[in-house]
Amino acid sequence: MKKLLSLTGIRAVAALWVIIYHININFPSGLHNLFIDKGYLGVDMFFILSGFIISYVHQHEFLTFPSPQTIKFLILRCARILPVHYFMLFTYVFFFFFKSIVLHQPSDSPEKNTFIDFIYHLFNIQAWGLAGHNSWNGPAWSVSAEWFAYLMFPVLTPFIARISGFKNNILLIVACFAFLAGFTAVLHLPTIDWTHRFGLVRVTSEFIIGCALLNIYKQVGEQPKLMETLSKVALIGLVSAIGFQLPDIVPVACIALLIFSLTDGNTLLTRVLSSRPLVYLGEVSYSIYMVHSLFIMGVIQADRRLHLISSEPSLQNILVYLGITVGIIVSAQLMYHFIEVPSRNFIRSLMKKENPMQQNAIPA
């Protein structure tokens, strides 16, 4: 199976986009511009990527329903997302107790970090419309949404995999975007930044878009000139859509086109995204995403005592923001090498003991 390294590299871009966005909304003197303020679209990039990559690796295992591979697939998915999710959840619990008992500071939002919210996080269902707010490790709402998509994958794939023809898959993609646009219009939602409330609508539509893109990729094959053109169109379209402040559906459509164009390794953009530093950051991107919120909260606590960030935009603020970004990446590297990878490998080793003939799954 061909390795699509550029799709790993773009995960780094998506994670950094989200980080910069959250740094800016947490510090009022941030470096706001239209592109940074749309950083939540990095999550949409993750959702579409997830649909494509999961289908790329596992579609052939789910051509019928029910599939004997379902339990194995879900265990592999748990091995991928849950160790880091649980580590960060209990780290948050420690942080809040430390803040309350040692620093004698009340929680900023005690009503959003309740015991029932903790239970939702334990079962990874915090984004399933059960709570009216994000809680504990806020970014983990998307992990909950992803888990829902994983559960739906064995059910949806037998139908999506049978959609033949370029036009039919394009129609499916258009239908998903039309649904998102209609949903946004009917409920008068200003953006697509839906988390705990409509996160499942967001992830399901975009995950299906990624699955349909995989169908098209299998039908189109290697077409370097076409992909080069599509990557340019996607980038220009993305920048223009954000610059002209078009509805979020438009830049998300450009993101989907960009992901599809990266399936060819001969374009300039794919070569850049396939570089070793970006591929490494892409591999660490899940840990980056999961650790960044707590790191930012820690800086906020430090700033209250040390006044690291001035009230007006300044060079000092820029240096602090760069320091936050570097600190997040270093923290994520530690979590990746000492928590994420060892725990994932441990769970997979247990599966091999249960079934010695099992082949290694390609990580997605």
N, C-alpha and C positions, 0 to 999 in steps of 0.2 A: 504494500500500500504506500503510495507516494506521500512523503511528508510535506505538508503545506506550512513551511516555517514562517512565511509572511503573515499567516493568520495567527501565529503565536506572537509575532512581533507587534501586531496591531493591538493585541490585548494590553501591551504596555502603554500604548498611546491612550487607550480607553481609560485605563486605571489612573494615569497621570492627569487626564482631563477631568475626571471626577474629583481627584484630590485638590487640584487648583481651584475648582469650583467651590468645594467645601471650605477651603481656606478663606476664600473671598467672602462667603456669606457669613462666616463666623467672626471676621474682623472687619469692622465698618470702614477702615481706611485701606481696604484692599484695592488691588489693581483691576478695577472692573472694566470690561469691554464686552462687546456683543458675543464674542467667541467664548470667553471665559464664563460668561453668565449662562451659556447653554451647556455647561459641563455635565449636566445630568443626562445628556444624550449619550454619554459614554456607557451608561447602563443599557440603553437600547442597542448599542453596538455589541455589548456582551450577550444580550438575549438573541440577537440574530446570529451571531457567531456560534452560540451554543447550539441552536437548531441545526446549523450547517454541519458543525463538527460532529455532534452526536449522531446525526444521520450518516455522515461520511464513514464513521467507524462502525456503527451498529445497525444501520438500516437492513442489511442482509439477514440479520438475526430475527427480524420482526415482520416478515412478509406474511405471516399468518397470525391469527389471534384465537386462543391464547398461545404464547410462545414459551417453550421450555427454558428459554434464556432469560425470562423476566426477572426471576429472583437474583440470578447472577448479575444482571445489569444493574438492578437497584442496589445491591450490595456494593458494587464498584462505584456507583454514584455516591453512596453514603461515605465510602472510604475517601472519596475526593473532597467532599464538602463539610462533613460533620466534625472531624477532629478540630479543624481550625475554628469552626463555628462555636463548638463547645468550649474550647480554650479561651476564646475571646469573651464568651458569655460569662464564664466564671471569673475571668480577669476583671470584667466590668463590675461584678458583684463585689469583688475585693476592693476595687477602686472606690465604689460608693460607700462601703463600710469604713475604709481608711479615711475618706474625706469627712465622714460624719463623726467617727469616734476619735481619730487622731487629730485631725485639723479642726474639728468642731465647726464644720461648715455644713449647713443643711443642703440637701439635694436640691438642685435647681428645678427639677420637675418630678417630685415624689409620686405624683399621680400617674406618671407615665412609666414608672419602673416598679410596678406592683408584683406581688407574688403570682397572680394569674398571668401577667405578662411573661414572667419567668417560665411558667409552665408552657405557654405558647411557644417560647423559644426552644424549650427542651424538645418539643415535638415538631419543631420547625414549621409551625403553621401560623406564625405571627402576621403574615401578609395575606391571610385567607379571609379577610373581612371580619374577623372576630373582634378586633380591637379598633378603636377609633383614633389611634395614634401609633407612631413608631415608638419603640421602647428599647431599653438596654443598649445593645450595639445597633444603632439605627440602620446602618447600611445592610445589616443582615436580613432586612425585609426582602431584598432581591434573592438571597439564598433560599428563603422560604418560597418565593415565586418560582425559582428554578426547580426546586424540589417538586412543585406541582407539575411543572412541564415534564420532568423526568417520569412522574407517575403516569402522565398522559401519553408519553411517547410510545409505549407498547400497544396502546389502544389506537392511536392515530396513524401510526406508521403503515399498517397494512392497507389503509386507504390512500394515504399520500403517496406511497411507493408505487401504487398502481396508476397514478396520474401520468399518462404518457403524452408525449408531444410538447413542443416548446410553447405553443399557444395556450394549452390547457394549464400549464404551470404558471405562465404569466397571468392568466385569468385568476388563478388562486391567489397569487401575490397581490394583484390589484384589488381583489375582493377583501383581503385582509386590511390593506391600507384604507379602502373605502369604509370598512367597518370602524376602524380607529378614527377616521375623520368624522364619520357620522356620530359616533359615541361622544367625541369631543364637542361637536356642535349641539347635540341634543341636550347635553348636561352643562353646556356653557363653560367648559373647562378651558382656562387660559393657556395651559401647556399640557404636554404629555408626561409631565413629571408626577406620575401616579405611583404611589408607594403602597401603604397599608390598605388604602381604600379600594383602588381599582388596579392594583398591581397584577392580579391574575389576568385581567383583560389585556393588559400591556404585554405580559410575558407570553401568553398563549398565542396572540396574533403574531408577534415577532418571531417566536420560536417556529411557528408554522411557515413563516416567510423564509427562514433559514433552511427548513426542510425542503421547501419547494426550490430554493436556489440550488440545493444539492442535486435535485432531479435535472435541472437545466444544465448544470455542470457536467453531469454524466452524459447528457445528450449532445452537448456542444463540443466537448473534447478540447484538445489543445489548439488555441487560436491566438497566438501571441500579438498579432497586429490589432485584432479586435479588443483584447484585454488592455493593451496599451491605450487605445482610444477611450475605452470605457473608464479606465482609471483617471484619465485627464478630465473627462466629462463629470465623473463623480466628485472629484476634488473641487473643480470649478463650481459645480452645482451646490456642493455643501457650503463652501465659503460664501457664495452668492445668496443662498437661502438664509443663512444666518445674518449676513450683512444687511439684507433687505428686510429682515425680521418677518419672514414668511412663516406660516403655521408650521408647527413642529413636524407634521407629517412629511413635509417636503425634505427637510434635512435628513430625517430618518430614511426616506426613500433613497437619498443619495448615499447614505451609509450602507444600505443594502447593496446598491450597485457597486460601491467601493469594495465591499467584502467579496462580491462575486469576481471582480476584476483581479483580485489578489490571488486567485487560484492558479494563475500562470506565473511561473517563476522567472520569466525572462524580461519582465518590464523593469524600468528604473525603480519604481516605487516598491515592487516586491523585493528587489535586491537590497534596498535600504532597510526594509522591515525584516528581512532575513539575516541582517547583520547579527553577529554574536551578542553584542550588548543588548539589543532590543529583544532578541529571542529569549535571552536570560531573564530580562525584566518581565517579558510576557509570561514566562514560566512562574515567576514570583508574583504575578499580578493579583492572584486571588488573595494571597497574604497581604499584599499592599492595600487592596481594597478593604479587607476586613480589619486591619490594624489602624487605618488612618484616622478614623473618628475619635478613638480613644487617645491617640497621640495629640490630636488637635485639642481635645478637652484638657489634657495635661498641660499644654502650653497656655491655654486660657487661665488655668489655675496659677501657673507660674507668673503670668503677666499681671495678675491682680496684686501680687506681692512685689515683683521686680520691675514692673512697668517697662517691659521689653518693647512694646509697640506704641508708637506715638499716635495721637488722635488725628494727625494729618498725614497724607501720603509723603513718604520720605525714603531716602536710600537705606536708612536703618531698617525700615519696615520690609523693604525688598530683601535685604540680607536675612532678616528673621524668617520670612516666608520661604526663602531658599533653604535655610537651615531646617525648617519644619519638613520640607519635602525630602531632604537628604535623610533626616532622622526617621521619617516614615519608611523610606526605602531600606535603611539599615535594619530597623526593627523588623520589617517584613522579611528580610533575608534570614534573620535569626529564626523567625517563626517557620519559614519555609524549610530550612535545613534541619531544625531540631524538633519541629512539631508536624508540619504538613507531610513531608516526604516520609519520615520514619513511620508515622502512624498509618499512612496509606499503604506502604510496603508491608507493614505488619499484618494488616487486614487481608491483603492479597496473599500473603504467605499462608494464612490460615485457610483461605479458599483452596490453595494448592494442596494442602494436607488433606482436605476433604475430598479433593478430586485430583490426583497426581497427573492425570492426562490433560488437565485444563491448560489451554494455551494462554500465554500472557496477553492481556488486553492492552490495546494501544490507549494511552491516557488521552483524555479529551479535556 
